[in-house]
């Protein structure tokens, strides 16, 4: 009996030494080589196993329900747009100044955009050039432009202006 037991044990040792250990070593070596080549087998294996167990498939019933809901929402949007147009038309008939107020709002938004463009232009200029331009403006105009500027641009321009004008602008900025 001991000879049979030794024979089984020696066969297991032989299989373990000749097959299992070299295969494990080869797998580990391949993993290290792939990692240094930029291929990350562990990440790909994790992504693959996660994709096996994910339930991203949407069955046809859910898709049909979602499509139906989407159509209902589109129809509701169209209804609301029509109601809005009707309300605007009714407001226009009741109050003829309503359209004028819209025009005034558009004019003020356009003036605001122009002011922002001028402020950006002044900030993009060299500080000495912008200071020369700002010195030619009235105090109110200069304060309006300085209010919209970034602090760093404002400081650079003020440092290049004459002291009395810079002081007047700073006083006007701090008082409002």
C-alpha positions in Angstrom: 0.0 0.0 0.0 2.7 2.5 0.8 4.1 2.1 -2.7 0.7 3.0 -4.3 0.4 6.0 -2.0 3.9 7.1 -2.9 3.1 6.6 -6.6 0.0 8.8 -6.4 1.9 11.4 -4.4 4.8 11.4 -6.8 2.4 11.8 -9.8 0.7 14.7 -8.0 4.1 16.3 -7.3 5.1 15.7 -10.8 2.0 17.4 -12.2 2.3 20.2 -9.7 6.0 20.8 -10.5 5.9 20.3 -14.2 2.5 21.8 -15.1 0.9 24.0 -12.4 3.9 26.0 -11.2 5.2 26.9 -14.7 1.7 27.9 -15.9 1.3 30.2 -12.9 4.7 31.7 -13.4 4.0 32.2 -17.1 0.6 33.9 -16.3 2.3 36.2 -13.8 5.1 37.1 -16.2 2.7 37.8 -19.0 0.7 40.1 -16.7 3.8 42.1 -15.7 4.9 42.4 -19.4 1.4 43.5 -20.5 1.3 46.0 -17.7 4.5 47.6 -18.8 3.4 47.6 -22.4 0.3 49.7 -21.4 -2.2 46.9 -21.5 -3.8 46.5 -18.1 -5.3 43.0 -17.9 -6.7 43.4 -14.5 -8.8 46.4 -15.5 -10.0 44.7 -18.7 -10.9 41.6 -16.7 -12.8 43.6 -14.2 -14.7 45.5 -16.9 -15.4 42.3 -18.7 -16.8 40.6 -15.6 -18.9 43.7 -14.8 -20.4 43.7 -18.3 -21.3 40.1 -17.9 -23.4 40.8 -14.8 -24.9 44.2 -15.8 -28.5 44.4 -16.8 -28.3 47.3 -19.3 -30.7 45.7 -21.7 -33.9 47.6 -21.9 -36.8 45.3 -22.8 -39.2 46.3 -25.6 -42.0 47.1 -23.2 -40.0 49.7 -21.3 -38.9 51.2 -24.6 -42.4 51.4 -25.9 -43.6 53.1 -22.6 -40.7 55.6 -22.8 -41.5 56.4 -26.5 -45.2 56.9 -25.6 -44.2 59.3 -22.7 -41.9 61.2 -25.0 -44.7 61.7 -27.5 -47.0 62.9 -24.8 -44.5 65.4 -23.5 -43.9 66.7 -27.1 -47.6 67.1 -27.5 -47.8 69.0 -24.2 -44.9 71.3 -25.2 -46.7 72.2 -28.4 -49.9 72.9 -26.5 -48.0 75.2 -24.1 -46.3 77.0 -27.0 -49.7 77.7 -28.5 -51.1 79.0 -25.2 -48.1 81.2 -24.9 -48.6 82.7 -28.4 -52.3 83.3 -27.6 -51.5 84.9 -24.3 -48.9 87.2 -26.0 -51.4 88.1 -28.7 -54.1 88.9 -26.1 -51.6 91.0 -24.0 -50.7 92.9 -27.1 -54.3 93.6 -27.9 -55.1 94.8 -24.4 -51.9 96.8 -23.9 -50.5 98.4 -27.0 -47.5 99.6 -25.0 -46.6 96.0 -24.3 -44.7 95.7 -27.5 -42.9 99.0 -26.8 -41.8 97.6 -23.4 -40.3 94.6 -25.2 -38.5 96.9 -27.6 -37.2 98.9 -24.6 -35.9 95.6 -23.0 -34.2 94.7 -26.2 -32.6 98.1 -26.4 -31.4 98.0 -22.8 -29.9 94.5 -23.4 -28.2 95.7 -26.5 -26.8 98.7 -24.6 -25.6 96.3 -21.9 -23.8 94.1 -24.4 -22.2 97.2 -26.0 -21.0 98.3 -22.5 -19.5 94.9 -21.8 -17.8 94.9 -25.2 -16.2 98.3 -24.4 -15.1 97.1 -21.0 -13.5 94.0 -22.6 -11.8 96.3 -25.1 -10.4 98.5 -22.4 -9.2 95.5 -20.5 -7.4 94.1 -23.5 -5.5 97.4 -24.2 -2.3 98.2 -22.5 -2.9 100.0 -19.2 -1.2 103.2 -20.3 -3.4 103.4 -23.5 -6.6 102.7 -21.6 -5.6 105.3 -18.9 -5.2 107.9 -21.6 -8.6 107.1 -23.0 -10.2 107.1 -19.5 -8.7 110.5 -18.7 -10.6 112.0 -21.7 -14.0 110.7 -20.4 -16.3 112.3 -17.9 -16.2 111.1 -14.3 -19.5 109.3 -14.6 -18.5 107.5 -17.8 -15.2 106.4 -16.4 -16.9 105.1 -13.2 -19.4 103.1 -15.3 -16.6 101.4 -17.2 -14.5 100.8 -14.1 -17.4 99.2 -12.3 -17.5 96.4 -14.9 -13.8 95.8 -15.0 -11.8 93.1 -13.2 -10.0 94.4 -10.2 -6.5 93.8 -11.7 -7.3 95.7 -14.9 -8.8 98.5 -12.9 -5.7 98.8 -10.7 -3.3 98.8 -13.7 -5.3 101.5 -15.5 -5.7 103.7 -12.3 -2.0 103.4 -11.6 -1.2 105.0 -15.0 -3.7 107.9 -14.6 -3.1 111.3 -13.1 -3.4 111.2 -9.4 -6.2 113.7 -9.0 -8.4 111.9 -11.6 -7.6 108.5 -10.2 -8.5 109.8 -6.7 -11.8 111.2 -8.0 -12.7 107.9 -9.7 -11.8 105.9 -6.6 -14.0 108.2 -4.4 -16.9 107.8 -6.9 -16.4 104.0 -6.9 -16.3 103.7 -3.1 -19.2 106.1 -2.5 -21.8 104.1 -4.6 
